[in-house]
Amino acid sequence: MREIPVPYVRANQAGIVLFVVLAIVLQQPVFIAAIWAIQVIGLWRGFRANLIVRLATPFLASRVAGAQTESAELLRFNNSIAVILLTISLFCFWVIHSAVAGYIAAAMVAIAALIAICGFCVGCFLYYQFKKRLR
């Protein structure tokens, strides 16, 4: 099983929080569209193709060596949930024309990322519950 260094994971989570907060504060859903695109590319091409991770790599080089890692499978599951919620957010903005619903869906992703930065991974909890039910 492939593993991803935690500093890269935290950088991605911080990027998600930053983009969603910018979208809410500036009332610009384009930031949600940008983080959606970044996450979709990371989901499609792999975690290292994620633009936030690529930009953070030179700054995190000294922290990656010997850092704890997280399962790539688990991160893919979490990324899938984020992409689904961000897609719902964009759908709310551009199809339903409900900014409130769009910001709520995006805020759910940002809150989950912020909680993960603080040490509890909501997606991980859901993943293990899902795996437990399949047994």
C-alpha angles and dihedrals in degrees: 000000000000118000130208121210112249095233089064091048092050091048090054092048091049090050091053091051092047095050095046093046090050090050092051097042095044093036089231115137088189087085089058089050089051095051089044090055092047092051094045091053090049091049093047101041101026136270095286090058089062106115094221091053091046092051093045096047097088091049094047099044094106093047097049097065106091094358122144115263138215129214115269089216091056092046090050089054091049091046090051091055090048092050092048092051093045089049089052088049093053091045089054092051100044106027107027093030092222111139092179093057090044094053092045092054091047091045089055089060093046093048092049090049092048092049089049091052087053091053111269118096112205091188091052090052091051091046094054092045089051092048091047091054092051093059 
